[in-house]
């Protein structure tokens, strides 16, 4: 069994706490696919407080026969990006990604290459930024449900390691538990996720900052409940008294609406709450 890449080891619990919560924003996503397989995606988000709008237009074409994918995008920051992915062409399990970006209104440029290799019990990646220049590498290994991973970033100009992260965990048939050590083992996160029933998901995570012991441990609980095949609700609460709630309804095939709110239960009478909504179209 191929393990997840390093950034996806905690994906079940991260999705439970992070997805479907458009706090403080109005979001719109429209995705369409042409007859020849080109996918166009338009994303837009307006900040409720400031009124500023961020949007992006993305086009993606996948040639599955040759294992080639091409993606290009243009956003409101006037940043144009292009990316080419080649999978299983040079070796089975090897994917090569080449990407470049250019800000049309400035001299900001980017040129990156990423190599990832996966096989049973192993997922490894190397990400090279040619203009910084820097190298980020990570690896995940697994055995009988047990997972271990590490991530390291190295700045070629200074000759210094700029980031070291590590994770250990276990993935069972219906649950995962992980322990992460980030920022050179100064920030620890313990997370648990379980699919309790086919309709109920639950999770918890706790974070401790070794450099700020006075802050104690921050904890968060979350759950997701499927009302039916077209609707679900999510809720989460942390030890600071912030309560998040969301409701997602599929209005019709390809049309999904999400409403969410973040409420500070310690200041209910104050204007400290955040509301948001997201509308997704796909055809």
Secondary structure, DSSP 4 states (H G I P E B T S, - for coil): -PPPPGGGTTHHHHHHHHTT--TTEEEEEEEEE-TTSEEEEEEEEEETTT--EEEEEEEEEEETTTTEEEEEEEETT-EEEEEEEEESSSSTTEEEEEEEEEETTSS-EEEEEEEEEEETTEEEEEEEETTTTEEEEEEEEEETTEEEEEEEEEETTTTEEEEEEEEEEEE-SSEEEEEEEETTTTEEEEEEEEEEETTEEEEEEEEEEGGGGGG-EEEEEEEEEEEETTEEEEEEEETT-EEEEEEEEEEETTEEEEEEEEEETT-TTSS--EEEEEEEEE-
